[in-house]
Structures are given as structure tokens and as C-alpha cells.
């Protein structure tokens, strides 16, 4: 139902180390699926994308920061 939907503003929260991806993700395929889901969420923003974390950011935020 949400395929192709976009919004002016998108916020993705709890992008903290140990929270997202969850501690139960223990395979490369699991990490890739979580990465894909985050990318899909990020690409839904037309104007503003807010990525929120507290403490240590998750691995995907770190990848974005260094040009991953």
C-alpha cells in the first residue's frame, strides 16, 4: 500500500547502535535487508529528511557520514 508514496518531510527515529538494526540480526542478509529498508525510508522524503539517534549512531549512519 505504501509503494511509491512520498512525503515532504520524513523522520526516521531510533537509529542508535544496538536498536536498529536489532540485536537479533546476525546474518549478512539480515543486515542488507535492514539497510535496504532504511534506504527506502530515506528516499521517501521530497524536501526534508531527519535521521535521529542518541548516543552512538548505528552502522548505517556511520556509513553515510563517511560516504559509505
PyMOL commands that set and color helices and strands:
alter all, ss='L'
color gray80, all
select helices_A, chain A and resi 28-42+59-65
alter helices_A, ss='H'
color red, helices_A
select strands_A, chain A and resi 7-12+45-51
alter strands_A, ss='S'
color yellow, strands_A
deselect
rebuild
show_as cartoon
